[in-house]
């Protein structure tokens, strides 16, 4: 079985891009799916675009290319709406293909022509003007690189996903090569660490299960034999165990190239960057809101790079040699963030333990 990759774009203006992408996808031994290459099965007595949407459902990945043309209207829409460029927003075939993949949580890689994206920013800065009903068509306003203002409205819809601009097809190929390599790396890393990771997850689940059972037991029986404060202490201590377990996992999954002697001030700055970038509540929330794997993966990758760069700015010798960031953040997201989000005391306990262990990892044992 080969991964099937659907290439979505308007055809005539991006024909050369689609041809190159088809060869690029084949070179990876993936199966490219393009309607012009007879890889879409067109159903009898069914509009052609419906067959494309159905084919998207059978694919594992989508490459979306946005150029200066918006494309043909989907079947079932009122044709007159297509002509009301500045007043009516209609759905194009490309946009419906994108919507189909998005609903099915299929990873989508989005590429937008650089000139088109530049004009999109012009549109956004003057959005009230262009969306105004008082805009006279006789003014004959037109953009240099876009034939329909609906292109910009489409970009507004997709901007929640990581977007890459391009000038040449090589820009797309280079980016996709890195992304595919990254996805393969993650898969191989998961295979390599599968047993250890399973133990980690099982241990965390077991700790949580014990905590839950103790909570239920104490709720049902303990109120008659212990004070409320003692009950809270038991729960608090169970959560401390989870935090200690997480700190151990964190340290096991980060390695520095060399032991580096750092000052207390540098240690404080390092931990500040860790909390600001890796454990930032807004960033954690953005991961929760990520609609598909490609978005989540991109967010994590970018944040990890920012953290490594921040450390080098603090001390040039602070070079991370190994950082299994994805494993760390998954544990934090699922097991640690929920218990410290509204508990300052537990958050302080995490800070104390993790800062101390991180200091030992960077500087080595003090003997």
N, C-alpha and C positions, 0 to 999 in steps of 0.2 A: 504494500500500500504506500502511495506517495501523498505527501501533503498537497492539497489543491489550493492554488492561489488565484483569486479572482482579481482581474485588473479592471478597475472602474474609472471611466473618464469619457468625455466627449471624443468622437472618433476622428473627424477630418482634420482638426487643428492639432491633434496630438498623435496622429497616426505613426509618425516616426518614433515617438517615445514608447508607444505600445509595442511596436515591432522589436525594439531593443530590449524592453522588459521581458518579452516572451522568451527571447534567447537567454537572457540573464537567469530567469527562473528555471529554464530547462537545464542550464549548466549546473544548478544545484540539485538536479534530479528531482525537482518538484514538478508538479503538473500545472502549467499555466492555463487559466480559463479566460478566454477572450471570445466574444461572440463572432468575430470575423475569422477565427481560426477553426470553426466548426466544433468547438469544445463545449458549446452550449446546446443542449437538446431542446429544439423548438417544438412545442406541443401543437398538435393539430387543432384547428378552430379556436386557438387561444392567441390573444395579442402578443406580438414578439417580445415586448418588454416584460410581460408576466413571466415568460420562460426565463428571462435573465434573473428576475428576483428569486425564482424557485431554484435556479442554479447556485445563487449566492448561499442559500441554505445548506448546500452540500459541500461548501468549501471550508477550509480551515484558517484562511487568512485573506485579507483584502488589501490591495494597494490602490489607493485613491489618488488620482492626479487631477488637480484643478488648474485649468488654464483660463483663457479669456472668454471662452464660450460657455454658456449655461447649459445648452442642450435642448433636446426635444421634450415636449410635454408628455407626461405619462398618459397611458390609455385611461379613458374614463373621465378626464378633465374636460371642462368646457373650452373649446378651442379659442373662443374670442378673448378669454382671459390672457392668452399667450401674448396678445398684442399690447395689452395695457402695462407696458414695461414698468413705469414708475408708480403705478397705483396698485397693481395687483401682484401678489406673490404667488406664483404657480410652482408646482413640483415637477422637476425634470426627472428623466429616467435615471441619470447619475445620482441625483439626490435620493431617489427612492431605493436605489441599490445600497447606498450608504445607510439609510434608515433600516433596511432589512438586516444588514450585518450588525449594526449597533444593537438592535433588539435581541439578536441571538448571541450577543457577547463575543462575536468573532473579532480577533485582533485586527486592527485597522492601522495601516501606515499611511499618513496623509502628506502629500507633497503639493505645494502651490508654487506656481511660477513667480519668480521674484518681483517682476514688474506688476503682476496682478496683485500681489500682497501689498506692495507699496501703495497702489491706488486704493486698496481696501482701507488702509489707514486714512487716506484722504476722505473717503466716503464716511468713515466712522466719525471723523472730526466734524463733518458737516451733515450728519445723519438727519437732523431735524429739517434741514433745507431740502434734502433729496426726498424725504418721506412726506413732505408737506403736500397737501392737496392743491395748494395754490401754485405749484410749480407749473409753468406754462410749457407745453410741448413745443410750441413754436420757437422757443428759445434754442431748440435743437442742441441741447447740451449732450455731449458724448465724452466718454473716457477714451484714452489713447490705447489701452490694452484690454479693455473689457467690452463686450457687445451687449451686456444686459446687467442691469443693477442687481438682478436676482443672484448673480454670482457672489456679490458681497453679503447678501442675506444668507446664502448657503454657507459661507465662511463663518458667519456669526453662529450658525448652528453647530459647526464642527470644531470650533475653537477650543472646546473643552478637552480635545484630544491633542496629543503632541503633534505639532505641525513643523515640517521641514520645508524651507524654501529651496528652489533650485533654479539655476540658469542653464545648466547642461545636464544631459542624461547621466553623465558620469557622477554628478552630485548625488543622484538618486541611487545609483548602483553602489557607490561607496558607503552611503548611509545604511542601505539594506544589508550589505555585507557585514557591517559591524553589528547590526541588530540581530541578524541570524546567528552570527558567531556568539553573541551574548546569550541568546536563547539556548543554544547548544551547550554553552558553558554551564548555564544554570541546570540544565537537565543532567549533564555529566556529574556536576557537583552534588546534585540530589541523589544520584545513584551511588556515588562514592560515600556519602555520609548517611545513607538511608538507615543503616542499623543504629548508628549513634543518634540520629535524629528521632528515630522511632522510640528509643530509650528515653530521650529528653521529653518528647511529647507524652509518653506513657507515664513518666515520673511526675510531670506537671499535672496531668490529669488525675493521677493517683493522689497527689497532694491536695488538689482541689476537692476530690471526692471525699477524702478524709475530713477536710475542713467543713464541707457541706454536711456530712454525717454527724460531725461533732456539733455543729450549729443546731441541727434538728434535734439531736439528743438533748442538748442543753436547753433548748427552747421547750421541749416537751417535759423534761424531768428536772433539769437543773435549777429552774427558778424557785423550786421549793427548798433547795439545799444550799444554794450559793447566792451571793449578792449580784446585782446587775453589773456592777463594775468588774467583777471577776469574769463574768460572761464576756464582756467586751475585751478583756485582756486575752482570753483564749482565742477569740476571733483575730485580734490584732497580731498575736504571736503566729498564728497560722499564715497570715499574710506576710509577715516578716520572713517566714521560711520560703515562701514563693519568691520574694525579692532576693534572698540570698542565693537561691537556686538560679535565678536569672543572672545575677552578677557573675556567678561561676561560668555560666554559658557564654556571657559576653566576653570575658577574659579569654576563654578557650577559643574564641573565634576572631581574635584580633592579634596580629603579630607585627612587631616593628623590626625594621631591617637591622638596627643596632640598638644597644642599650644607650640611652642618652641621659646625661645628668641635667636635670631641670630645676629651676627655682620654684619656690612656693607660688610666686606670682605667675609663672608660666603654667604651673599645674592648674591654677584657678582659671586662667584663660582657656586652657585646653578643655576643662570640664564645662566652661561656659559655652564653648563652641559645640560640644557634644549635646548639651541640652537645647541650644538654640537651633541646631540643624537636624540632629538625629531624633531627638525626643520632643521636638517642638509640637505643641498641641494642634496648631493649625495645620502643620504638615501631616500629623497623624490623621486628622479629620479628612484631609485631601485624599489620603490613601483609602479611607473608608468610602469616600464618594466616588472613587475611580470606577468608571463604567466597564472597563475591560482590562485584560492582562497587559496589553501593550502600554496603556496609559500608566498603570500601576508600576510596571517594570521601569518605564522611563523616569517616573518621579523618584523612585528609589535610587536608580543609577545616578541621576543628577545630584541628589542630596549626598550620596556617598562621596562623589567627586569634590563637592564643595567642602565637605568635612576634611578630606585629605589635604586639599589646598590650604584650608584655614590653619591646619597644624604646621604646615611648612612655613607659613607666614609668621607663626609664633616662634618657631625654631627650625632652621633649615635642615637640621639633622633628624627631625621627626618625620621619617619616611615609613609609611605603612607598607609592609611586605606582603601581608595577607589579611584580608578583611572579609569575612563571610557575613556581609551586612544584611543580606536578605533573610538569613536564618534568625539573626538577632532581632530585626524589626518585627518579624512575624510573631515571635514570642512576646515581645514588648506590647505589640498591638492587641494580642488576644488575652494575655494573662496579667500584665503589669499595669498598663495604662488604666484599665477599669478600676483597679483598687487604689491607685494614688490620685486619680483625677480630682476627687473631692476630699482628700485626706492629706493635709499638709504634713502630719507627723510621719506617715508612711513615705511620703515623697522625700522628706528630710533623711529618713533612714536609708532610702535608695541612694541619695546623694552621698551620704557618709560612706557607705560600703563600696559603692562603685568608684568613687574618687580615690579611695585608699588603694583598692586593687589595681586601678588604672595606673596609679603612681608606681606601684611595684612592677607592673608589666613594662612600663617605659624605662625605669631606672635600674631594674633588677633588684635582687635581694641586697640589703644593706650590709653584706659581709662577704 
